[in-house]
Amino acid sequence: MKSFERLVLSYLKDIIDPLLDPLQFAYRANRSVDDVVNMALHFILQHLDSPGSYARILFVDFSSAFNTIIPALLRDKLFQLNVPDSMCSWITDFLTDRRQFVRLGTHVSDLQHISTGSPQGCVLSPLLFSLYTNGCTSGHQSVKLLKFADDTTPIGLISDGDESAYRGTTITKELKWEQNIRSLTKKAQQRMYFLWQLKKFLLSLKMLVNFYTAIIESILTSSITVWFAAATARDKAKLQRVIHSAEKVIGCSLPSLQELYVSRSRRRAAKIAADPSPLERGSGPSGPGPHATRTVSSPLQSAC
């Protein structure tokens, strides 16, 4: 069944990809968490260029998002996106009158008939939810509605709160990165313990490097294209010390934080260039430019 779902998925993407909301960043080629965080900051900084302006952000996370899909409403939305009627009927039938039960040891629950939602783990579920919420867009030019699956973020061009965590990146009201880097450093240092333990088990150099790349480096580079250019030398040095510690444990050289930033930025730039859905210009990796994520001492003081 999953093989057939993949065929349907490929068929649907060819039809609806040009019509998808460009501010939906999940489950799409050449899009990532870095992009949605970078885009949010781009909108904020762009708006704050005007004197006396401020921005407000609301972070919304829908619970059990895939379970909220109503097949009949989804069919209407698919039809509006020019999906053939036969395909609309197949998807509606696929989601309607599904049968499921729960097994716990030797105990089995009664059979239930389900006609709402989309199955968890289904190949089509992520795209169907994106299509189901595709019409949820802002009707006002000054309000941006960013979406990453079931995480929805209206930006009303930061509240008076001190900080907010957006997709794992901590954003303070001053748009500073000390707290975000402190959090990344702490997480990476905690994972260094496991690298020490693996070293004691005499794992090969390749295995240690693979572990470091997947478990520690991935933390150090979380949304690095968003915050690196604006981070202070002291904060960058904290992260670099983690890399030096890992080099001593593993016994080989590892990419520096600067090298990781450059490689991630080039990769993001290539994906942005390959993205068929147009995003606002100026929202690429942080660096020199009219709206790079460089911040002054306190850009929101007038708003607080």
Secondary structure, 3 states (H helix, E strand, C coil): CHHHHHHHHHHHHHHHHHHCCCCECCCCCCCCHHHHHHHHHHHHHHHHCCCCCCCEECCEECCCHHHHCCHHHHHHHHHHCCCCHHHHHHHHHHHCCEEECCEECCEECCCEEECCCCCCCCCCHHHHHHHHCCCCCCCCCCEEEEEECCEEEEEECCCCCCEEEECCEEEECCCCCHHHHHHHHHHHHHHHHHHHHHHHCCCCHHHHHHHHHHHHHHHHCCCHHHHHHHCCHHHHHHHHHHHHHHHHHHCCCCCCHHHHHHHHHHHHHHHHHHCCCCCCCCCCCCCCCCCCCCCCCCCCHHHC
